[in-house]
């Protein structure tokens, strides 16, 4: 899940928002302003209800962000690199670049999220009680009470022992500790995730058919998400097991075709050297990699301007491109790779370009490894 736009950095972690957040934000704001608040405290102006609903939705997403930031901060303190945090339709996700080195680290990283949500729930509950004591506006008390309940509910739901929830990671930490096998532990947690997902799907459909309430469909949607996410996590764990011990250099395409940064877009698009080979090329300047250019990004330049615009102006700079070393574990690269020419990975060694990696390169390596008999692997 990639962010549609980036909010900035908090505690050194990049924070982004996916467009689907607008949907759940609207549902929360509408549900409070047109449902719960008018029913509990009727007779107020519509603007008051909408202001309260919007403010509550904003604070709720701030609570989600705090939950994910806790994961990210504890992960970094346990030696796990963090790519970013993305808020989206069903909550948030802190994308970890590598995995925990031990069951204890996994336990700490996974457990801190629900603890933060539970703590926030307690603080909001205390705030609602204090506001009620001083006879604050009933709507304000209701807003804070709702935030207390939703944070406690978030903590409880995330603690369910099923991947990809935090509770699934806690289950994986326990199974890893008991068996000493991270792959088997992941398989157990993902199986639990699929079971929980199907249970939610069935319960949601039954609730919808009996009551016709939207909540039943929402429960079904969450169930489908859990099934898909748990299945994807299980497959990725299997791939990580297959790729264990394999360095990036065994999968990369060495000495890839490059484009000088000062080449014009017209020259890049019309040169037979680039036209039929690939869809993305590393960009170099004085022999040093500076970015990645795709044919699609170059073709967006109007034909009337392509002789004046250089590849440097349309490329993705190195700071926005995934860069690894040739001896980096290929398994650790998997969570950072996505389909699309713009997601090629550049392999840099001592400041120079050593190769390039795409998902097809990883697939080719996996196929070779699965066909190879157990024993010494010297490279595909």
N, C-alpha and C positions, 0 to 999 in steps of 0.2 A: 504494500500500500504506500504510494508516493504522495507527498503533500502537493496540493494544488497551488498553495502559496505559503511562503515562509513568514512566520511572525517575528523571528529573531532568535537570539540565544539566551538561555537561562542556565546559570551555573556551568557555562561552557558547552551546553547541549543545544543543538539546533532544534527548534520547535516549529512544526508546520501544521497546516490544517487542510484536510481533504474537503472537497466541495460537498460531500454527503453530510457534513456536519450541519449545513443549513437546514436539512430536512428534520433531523432530530431536534435542532434548536427551535425550529418553528413549531414542532409538535408539543414540546414542553411549554413554550410561551403561550401557544393557543390553548392548550389544556388547562393551564393555570388561570389565564385571563378570562377565558370564556366558560370555564367549568368550575373548578374547585373554589376559587376565590369568590366569584359572584354567589355561589351556592352557600358558602359559609358566612360571608359578610355582604349581603345584598344592599342595594341602594346607593352604591358609590358610582362616580362617573366612570364611563368606559375607559377614559385615558388613565385613570388610576389603576384599573385592573391590568391594562396592557403594560404600563410602566413596571408594575410589580412582577408580571410574568416575564418580561424581558430581562429585568435585573436578576431574577432568580435563575433564569437559564444561563446567564453569563457567569454567575457565581458557581453554578453546577459544573460548567466546563472548566472553570478555574480549579475546582476540586478534582476533576479528572486529571488535569495537568499536574497537580500536586502528587497524585497517586503515581503517575508515570515518571515524574521527576525523581521520586523516591527510588524507584527501580533503577533509574539511570545513575544516580549518585552512588548508591550502594554497589552497583555493578562495577563502576570505575574504581571504587575503593577495593574491590576484590579482583582487580586486574583484567576486567572484561571491558573491551572497547565498545562504545555506544555510537551508532550511526546518527540517529535522530529520534525525535518523538513526533508521532503523527496522531492528531485527533481526527476521528472519523465517525461514520454513522453509528457504530455500536460501541463507542467509547474512545479508547486511546491505545496506542501501542508504542512501547519503547523498543526500537530495533537494535538488537545487540549484534555487534560485528563478530564476536567470538563467543564460545561457550564457557561456562564456569569450569574451573579447574578441579573442583572437588564437590562432593555432595553438600558439605557445609556451606560453601560459597553459593551453591544453587539455592539452598534453604534461605540464606540471608537475602539474596536478591529477590526471590519470589515472595517471601513472607512480608517484606517491608511495605509492599503496596496495600494489601488489605489492612495492615496495621495503621497506615496513614489514613485510609478511608474511615476506619473505625474511630480513630482519634478525632477526625473532623466531625464525624457524626455526633460524638460526645460533646464536642465544643459547641456545635450548633444547637444541640439539645439544651445545654446549659444556657446558651444565649437566649433561646426561646423562653426558658423558664424565668430568667432575669428580666427580660423585656415584659413578660406578663406581670411580674411582680410590680414593676414601675408603671403599669397601666399604659404601655405603649400601644400604638395602633394595632388593632386586631389583624389587619392585613399583613403588617410587618412581622408580627408573631407567627402568623400562618406561613409566611415565606421561609422564615428561619426554621420552623418546625419541619416543613417539607424537605429542606436541605438536610436536616438531621436524619430524617427517615431514609432518604435516597442514598445518603452516604453509608449508613449502616447496611442497607440492602445491597449496595455495591460491594461492601466488604464481605458480606455473607455469600453472595453469588460468586464472587471471584475466588472464594476459598473452597468451592466445590472441587473435589479431587478428580478433575478431568481436564486434559489438555484441550485448548491452549490457555485455559484460565490459570491464574496464579496457583490455585489449588492443585492443578495438574502438574505444575512444576514442583510443588511441594511433594506430591506423590512420587514424581520422578526422582527427587532427591532422596526420598526414603528408600525406594526400590534400588536406586544406585548404591546407596550405603549398604543395603542388605545383600545385594548380589555382586557388587563390584563391577557390574557391566552396565555402562551408560546406555548402550544401544537397546538392551533388553528393558531397561527402566523406561526409556522413551516409548518403546512399543507398548508397555503396560499403561502408561499415561495416555497415549493416543487412543488405545482401545477403550479406556474409560471415557474419553471425550466423545467418541462416536456413540457409545451407549447413552450418555447423557443427552447428546444432541437428538437422537431418535426419540428418546423419552419426551423431550420438550416438544418435538414436532407432533407426536401423537396427542399429548395433553393439549397443545394449542388448537389442533384441529377439532378435538372433542369439545373444547370450550367454545370455539366459534360456532360449531354446529348446534350446540345446545342454547347458547345465549345470543349469538350473532354479534358479540362484542369485538371491537377492534383489537383488544388485548390478546385474544386468542391467536389472531394472525401475527401479532408482534412476537408472541412466544414461539410460534412456528418459524418465523424468520430467524430468531436467535438460535433455534435448534439447527436450522440448515447451516447457519454460519459456523456453529461448533463442529458439525460433521465435516464440512469442507476444510476448516482450519486444522482440525485434528488429523484428517487424512493427509493434508499437505505436509504437516509437521512430521508425520510418520514416514512419508516418502523421503523427505529431506534427511531425516535421521538415518534411513537406510543408505542413502547416497553418501552421507558423511562416513558411515561405516565402511563402505566400499572404497572411499577415497582416503581413508586414514593412512597417514604416512606418505602420501603422494604430494610432491612439491608442485608449485605452479609451472615450473619450467617443463614438466612432463606433459602438460596439456596445451601450453601456449603455442602460437604460430611464431616461430623465431624470425627475426629480421624482416618484419612486415614492410610492405610498400608504404612509403611516407610522402607527405606533401609539404614542400617548403612554405613557411608561413606567409611569405610575400607573393605567392602565386595568386594571380587574379582568379576570381570565380569563373570567368569565361574560359580561362586557360585550363582550370581544373576540370570543368564540365566537358570540354571538347577534346581533351587529350585522351587518345586511345589507351594510354598507360593506365588510366583510372576508370575508364568508362565501363568495362565489362567484368571487372574483377571482384570488387567488394562494394559494400554500401557505407562503410566508414573507414577512415584512414587517420593514423596518427599525424599530427602536425609538428614539424620540427623547425627550429630556428638556430642556425649555427651548430647543427648536430645535436641539439638538446630538445627533448620533447616539451612542447608548450601547450598541447591541447589535442582535441579530437574533432574532426569535421565529418559530417555525413553528407551524402549526396542530396538528401531531402532538404537539409538546411541551406545548402548552396543553391538549390533550385528555387528557393523562395525569393531570391534576389531578382528583381525585375531585369529583363533582358537588356533594357536600355542602360542599366547601371552596372552590369556584371563585369565590364572591362575596367571599371574604376574601383570596384570593391575587391579587397583581398580576402584570402582564406582566413587570415588572422581575425578579421572582423566578424566572421560568421561561425567560427569554431566554438566548441565548448572549451573554455580554458581548463588548464590542468587542475585548478582548484575545485572544479565541479566534476571532474572525471575520477573514477575509481582507479587508484594506482597501487600496485603491489610489487614486492620484490620477487625474483625468480625462485627463491628458496622458501617463500611463504607457503603454509599448508593450503592446498587446493580446497580442502574441506571447509576451511574458515572463510573462503571466498564465496561459497554458495549462497549464504543469506543476502549478499550484497549484489547478486547478479539478477538481471531482469531481461525479458525479451526486448528486442529493439536495437537498431544500429547504434543509437546514442548511448547504450549501456555497455559498450565494449570496455574491457579492462586493459589498461596499459601496464606493461611489465617493465619496470625501470631498475637498472642495476648500475650503481655508482654514477647516477646522473644521466646515463645514456639509455636509449630505448633498446630493450632486449627482446620484446615480443608483444603480442596482443592476444587476448583471450575473449572468446564469445561463448554463449551457452552451447553452441554446436561443438565447440572444442571440448567442453566438459562432457557432453553426451558421448562424443567419440572415445574419450578416455574411459568413461564408465563402461561402455560396451566392450572395449578391449580388456579391461580388468575383469569383467564378469566372464569373459570367454577364456581367460588365462587360468591355467591350473594353479592351485595353491602352491606357493613357493616364492622364490626370489622374483621381484619385479624390477626390471632394469629400465622400464619406460616404454610407452606405446610406440 
